[in-house]
């Protein structure tokens, strides 16, 4: 069973920064792609950023220039650096990974971590 464990959430003032981590229980080299999603109360879940195993990244327009997705292969961990946070960034952030299994690619979700931006 593949596990993804997020950490790094918390409460921060507008303009502040947080770094979320998503640690995988499998080698990061078996992860075809990973994405960060978020869901605010009463809203649909939305894609924030993605990174492929070749390092290609993509971002939602509402976080471009503020958020950066990256990875540490030695730690089997992906990160989401969030700068210049705004109140509208408040949400539960979850990582999703597509893992190469012997039967084919399979998606896994982490448990989510709360990010609150408030003064």
BAPADO-495601 format. One record per residue: x, y, z of N, C-alpha, C in turn; residue number from 0; residue in three letters. Coordinates in steps of 0.001 Angstrom, whole numbers. Each point is the difference from the previous one (the first is absolute). Layout:
N
<rec <X,Y,Z>,<X,Y,Z>,<X,Y,Z>,NUM,ALA>,
...
REM end
This chain:
119
<rec <845,-1179,0>,<-845,1179,0>,<894,1247,0>,0,UNK>,
<rec <-316,924,-887>,<753,1247,-85>,<-629,1015,939>,1,UNK>,
<rec <826,664,761>,<-487,1050,887>,<643,1327,-354>,2,UNK>,
<rec <-812,1043,59>,<468,1359,-188>,<-350,759,1268>,3,UNK>,
<rec <975,622,591>,<-218,716,1258>,<374,1455,-189>,4,UNK>,
<rec <-1009,875,122>,<244,1432,-131>,<325,600,1366>,5,UNK>,
<rec <743,1066,-38>,<292,771,1203>,<324,1426,-419>,6,UNK>,
<rec <57,867,997>,<404,1379,-266>,<-1122,1015,-3>,7,UNK>,
<rec <-1223,-473,143>,<-1107,946,45>,<-13,793,1291>,8,UNK>,
<rec <-863,989,57>,<-96,814,1187>,<-729,1286,-289>,9,UNK>,
<rec <121,937,925>,<-624,1312,-134>,<1069,1052,-202>,10,UNK>,
<rec <-220,839,-972>,<972,1033,-330>,<-746,1283,-367>,11,UNK>,
<rec <639,1120,195>,<-602,1277,-369>,<104,233,-1495>,12,UNK>,
<rec <-883,802,-550>,<117,341,-1422>,<1384,536,-321>,13,UNK>,
<rec <529,-466,-1124>,<1345,370,-395>,<1066,-952,508>,14,UNK>,
<rec <-373,-900,881>,<947,-945,557>,<258,-1192,-906>,15,UNK>,
<rec <809,-916,517>,<409,-1168,-788>,<-152,-1283,810>,16,UNK>,
<rec <-211,-1081,-716>,<-1,-1338,579>,<602,-947,-1031>,17,UNK>,
<rec <596,-1081,487>,<467,-1045,-900>,<-665,-1306,389>,18,UNK>,
<rec <-762,-536,-914>,<-639,-1287,210>,<908,-1112,-512>,19,UNK>,
<rec <-35,-1121,693>,<766,-1175,-406>,<-938,-1170,-225>,20,UNK>,
<rec <351,-835,-958>,<-748,-1226,-255>,<1024,-1126,-98>,21,UNK>,
<rec <72,-802,1048>,<973,-1088,64>,<-653,-1292,-470>,22,UNK>,
<rec <662,-655,-934>,<-540,-1243,-558>,<687,-1210,624>,23,UNK>,
<rec <-755,-1082,119>,<540,-1214,599>,<682,-881,-1051>,24,UNK>,
<rec <48,486,-1240>,<686,-708,-1072>,<1053,911,-593>,25,UNK>,
<rec <890,-594,-768>,<1035,810,-640>,<-648,1060,-878>,26,UNK>,
<rec <549,1173,86>,<-561,1100,-778>,<159,-254,-1488>,27,UNK>,
<rec <928,-887,-332>,<215,-304,-1412>,<-1118,-868,-568>,28,UNK>,
<rec <-826,-568,867>,<-1150,-765,-467>,<-1250,863,-116>,29,UNK>,
<rec <135,1274,326>,<-1125,928,-93>,<46,682,-1361>,30,UNK>,
<rec <-984,-302,-828>,<-19,584,-1337>,<-266,1498,26>,31,UNK>,
<rec <-895,395,892>,<-354,1412,119>,<-642,216,1354>,32,UNK>,
<rec <102,1219,475>,<-634,335,1272>,<-636,1366,-125>,33,UNK>,
<rec <-1127,149,664>,<-673,1289,-11>,<-441,404,1388>,34,UNK>,
<rec <-104,1284,193>,<-590,555,1211>,<-1381,536,-363>,35,UNK>,
<rec <-974,-366,798>,<-1362,473,-167>,<-409,719,1275>,36,UNK>,
<rec <-1049,790,-99>,<-525,630,1198>,<-1516,52,-74>,37,UNK>,
<rec <-598,29,1167>,<-1452,107,71>,<-368,892,1168>,38,UNK>,
<rec <-661,1075,-317>,<-494,930,1008>,<-1427,-395,375>,39,UNK>,
<rec <-452,384,1184>,<-1362,-345,429>,<-1037,491,-997>,40,UNK>,
<rec <-876,-901,-395>,<-1070,364,-911>,<403,123,-1448>,41,UNK>,
<rec <1244,-324,-304>,<478,130,-1378>,<492,-1347,-516>,42,UNK>,
<rec <89,-100,-1309>,<537,-1208,-616>,<1518,-68,184>,43,UNK>,
<rec <500,-1218,-26>,<1454,-172,45>,<596,520,-1303>,44,UNK>,
<rec <1140,682,117>,<639,556,-1190>,<1482,-340,-14>,45,UNK>,
<rec <504,-149,-1210>,<1410,-324,-186>,<838,1259,192>,46,UNK>,
<rec <1065,-136,764>,<870,1142,292>,<1277,-67,-838>,47,UNK>,
<rec <679,-1144,29>,<1272,-132,-708>,<297,-1467,-243>,48,UNK>,
<rec <781,-267,-1042>,<406,-1364,-301>,<1480,-41,-340>,49,UNK>,
<rec <585,-1174,190>,<1380,-228,-403>,<113,-1430,-498>,50,UNK>,
<rec <695,-184,-1109>,<195,-1334,-549>,<1340,-568,481>,51,UNK>,
<rec <233,-1283,-305>,<1260,-594,444>,<1185,528,-800>,52,UNK>,
<rec <-284,716,-1061>,<1083,640,-752>,<216,1435,449>,53,UNK>,
<rec <-791,431,977>,<199,1332,560>,<-823,1101,-629>,54,UNK>,
<rec <-847,-355,-945>,<-858,1015,-608>,<-1076,417,996>,55,UNK>,
<rec <-225,1290,84>,<-971,518,953>,<-1087,808,-712>,56,UNK>,
<rec <-1123,105,681>,<-1102,795,-511>,<-756,543,1201>,57,UNK>,
<rec <-579,1191,-176>,<-668,676,1098>,<-1346,559,-435>,58,UNK>,
<rec <-917,33,952>,<-1253,711,-239>,<299,1485,-74>,59,UNK>,
<rec <-774,708,-786>,<253,1431,-177>,<-30,748,1323>,60,UNK>,
<rec <-842,-437,919>,<-160,770,1233>,<1184,-155,959>,61,UNK>,
<rec <971,-868,-320>,<1180,-126,865>,<1304,272,-752>,62,UNK>,
<rec <-77,224,-1287>,<1224,250,-768>,<743,1198,551>,63,UNK>,
<rec <1293,-193,162>,<833,1061,530>,<54,32,1516>,64,UNK>,
<rec <-866,-777,654>,<-9,-11,1473>,<368,-1375,554>,65,UNK>,
<rec <-406,-1059,-670>,<230,-1370,474>,<1034,-690,-886>,66,UNK>,
<rec <780,-884,621>,<984,-787,-742>,<-63,-1449,459>,67,UNK>,
<rec <-123,-908,-957>,<4,-1430,303>,<1375,-551,-336>,68,UNK>,
<rec <513,-856,895>,<1334,-556,-206>,<76,-1362,678>,69,UNK>,
<rec <1164,-646,-134>,<155,-1311,607>,<1393,-244,523>,70,UNK>,
<rec <107,-882,970>,<1283,-453,542>,<43,-1509,-184>,71,UNK>,
<rec <746,-450,-986>,<12,-1425,-315>,<554,-839,1153>,72,UNK>,
<rec <974,527,716>,<615,-765,1089>,<-985,-256,1135>,73,UNK>,
<rec <-977,903,148>,<-964,-113,1096>,<-1358,-510,-463>,74,UNK>,
<rec <-112,-349,-1277>,<-1290,-448,-545>,<-1113,981,347>,75,UNK>,
<rec <288,1270,-139>,<-921,1038,441>,<-152,1066,-1072>,76,UNK>,
<rec <-1241,462,-146>,<-281,1148,-850>,<-441,1156,894>,77,UNK>,
<rec <250,1202,-480>,<-295,1187,787>,<-880,968,-788>,78,UNK>,
<rec <-727,801,754>,<-712,1131,-587>,<366,1223,835>,79,UNK>,
<rec <865,832,-549>,<374,1250,659>,<-1039,1041,-353>,80,UNK>,
<rec <-623,577,1010>,<-1078,966,-220>,<419,1337,595>,81,UNK>,
<rec <150,980,-846>,<386,1344,422>,<-1127,982,-268>,82,UNK>,
<rec <85,1144,663>,<-1003,1047,-186>,<-1411,-570,103>,83,UNK>,
<rec <-234,-717,1071>,<-1296,-656,171>,<-1117,1021,198>,84,UNK>,
<rec <-1157,-360,-519>,<-1177,859,72>,<-1116,-726,753>,85,UNK>,
<rec <-937,731,566>,<-1109,-677,705>,<-719,-1018,-873>,86,UNK>,
<rec <-87,270,-1279>,<-700,-939,-891>,<788,-1281,-245>,87,UNK>,
<rec <1225,-74,497>,<776,-1241,-86>,<-372,-969,1126>,88,UNK>,
<rec <-824,454,929>,<-418,-854,1102>,<-752,-1214,-524>,89,UNK>,
<rec <484,-1190,378>,<-584,-1246,-498>,<734,-1181,626>,90,UNK>,
<rec <-550,-1178,-214>,<720,-1232,297>,<778,-378,-1256>,91,UNK>,
<rec <1292,-136,149>,<878,-330,-1119>,<359,-1489,66>,92,UNK>,
<rec <-146,-665,-1128>,<278,-1440,-66>,<923,-288,-1180>,93,UNK>,
<rec <857,-969,196>,<831,-419,-1125>,<-576,-1276,-611>,94,UNK>,
<rec <213,-133,-1274>,<-485,-1139,-771>,<1151,-483,-862>,95,UNK>,
<rec <256,-1282,31>,<1116,-548,-766>,<-464,-1128,-902>,96,UNK>,
<rec <531,-16,-1194>,<-211,-1125,-915>,<1251,-860,74>,97,UNK>,
<rec <-180,-1192,529>,<1129,-882,280>,<5,-1153,-996>,98,UNK>,
<rec <1191,-303,-500>,<147,-1134,-911>,<14,-1287,808>,99,UNK>,
<rec <-1049,-800,-138>,<-71,-1305,664>,<171,-1080,-1060>,100,UNK>,
<rec <225,-1216,423>,<264,-1042,-985>,<-1220,-283,-854>,101,UNK>,
<rec <-1199,377,512>,<-1218,-208,-784>,<-398,1226,-813>,102,UNK>,
<rec <778,1060,157>,<-322,1225,-716>,<17,1195,935>,103,UNK>,
<rec <-165,1191,-546>,<9,1205,850>,<-1248,57,883>,104,UNK>,
<rec <185,455,1220>,<-1115,123,938>,<154,1286,786>,105,UNK>,
<rec <-1133,649,277>,<19,1265,720>,<-227,-189,1484>,106,UNK>,
<rec <664,849,778>,<-118,-47,1462>,<-131,1429,522>,107,UNK>,
<rec <-771,124,1082>,<-197,1292,652>,<635,-8,1383>,108,UNK>,
<rec <495,1159,382>,<393,197,1374>,<-1204,402,831>,109,UNK>,
<rec <220,200,1307>,<-1134,271,901>,<-392,1471,28>,110,UNK>,
<rec <873,858,-504>,<-293,1429,-27>,<573,732,1198>,111,UNK>,
<rec <292,1264,-221>,<492,857,1068>,<-667,1364,-134>,112,UNK>,
<rec <-421,560,1121>,<-749,1267,-8>,<948,1192,-102>,113,UNK>,
<rec <-337,898,-903>,<698,1275,-120>,<-1020,1103,226>,114,UNK>,
<rec <282,859,958>,<-891,1110,308>,<794,1295,-96>,115,UNK>,
<rec <-513,906,-800>,<635,1303,-163>,<-944,1051,574>,116,UNK>,
<rec <414,573,1090>,<-884,928,693>,<807,980,828>,117,UNK>,
<rec <-500,1218,77>,<646,996,849>,<-634,-4,1390>,118,UNK>,
REM end
